Amino acid sequence: MKKPLIALVVLAILAGGGYAWYRSQQTESGPLTLYGNVDVRELSLGFRQGGRVTALHADEGDRVKAGELLAELDDEPLQNAVAAARAGVDQAQATLARLEAGSRPQEIEQAKEAERQAAAVFSSRQLEFNRLKELANTGATSQQALDSARYALDEARARLGAARATLSMLEEGPRQEDISAARAQLESAKAHAAQAETALSDARLVAPSDGEVLSRVVEPGAMVQPGSPVFSLALRDPVYVRAYVSEPHLGEVSPGTAVLVTADGNDRQYHGQVGFVSPRAEFTPKTVQTEELRTELVYRLRIVVSDADDRLLQGMPVTITLDQP
């Protein structure tokens, strides 16, 4: 009884070894096969401005195009800010225009008339002072009257000087420094207006590229902070597959290598091309670096699928084989 049992065990071992050798020969002689997953490429979309959400124009599962409106904020406060900024621009422009135009002819004529009046008053006070001074020398008037005439003459002289200075400034026009400051103020007002208009445009959330809405995080009426998620968008084009190749087969999958991609439960073969090979190796396991296990080094690949369809879902496991000519 023992001899037949031993013979069966020996035959089973030989058969298993033969099958393993056969499989290894098949693997070595067949095309290189890799395994990976469709890359999950997801965007979190939100407003750059905070505020109250008034409308959402997409829902989970919707396909959206680049530039399509997805959501809107209450823009009344932003509209008011734009109006105030534009008014500031108008005011700064008016100030600059007034300075660049200089004094009006009427203003200059008015200043000349003021100078003539001040000159006439000064001449009158000068004559009065001279008259009283002569009388004071003969004792015909008091010292107090002479002093009052002197003060009146000094006042008239000061008024004449001020009138002449005013006329001179009006004739010369504004200083160049004042005009430069007004120009700078205008540029500042324009920048503030542009900032307000940008904030207003940010009250509309648009899709940055074609994709599919994975999740809608908020509902109309919700208050959101700047940058807080509103939608999660899955990018569909292009479709990438992430796979790994061991070090001995690294030379077979250089960038540009054509491959075939298949997914479980899907009988279609997709065509792709190796677009990127990571220059950095990863160990399996990463903590083992013995000389015997260095052949377990793997390198990450990115494969671009050129003819993907809706059945090739993100995260799906796939099998990759070299596209033999």
PyMOL commands that set and color helices and strands:
alter all, ss='L'
color gray80, all
select helices_A, chain A and resi 2-29+76-101+105-138+143-172+176-201+247-252+291-296
alter helices_A, ss='H'
color red, helices_A
select strands_A, chain A and resi 33-38+42-45+51-56+63-64+69-73+204-206+211-216+223-224+231-235+239-246+258-263+266-282+298-305+317-322
alter strands_A, ss='S'
color yellow, strands_A
deselect
rebuild
show_as cartoon
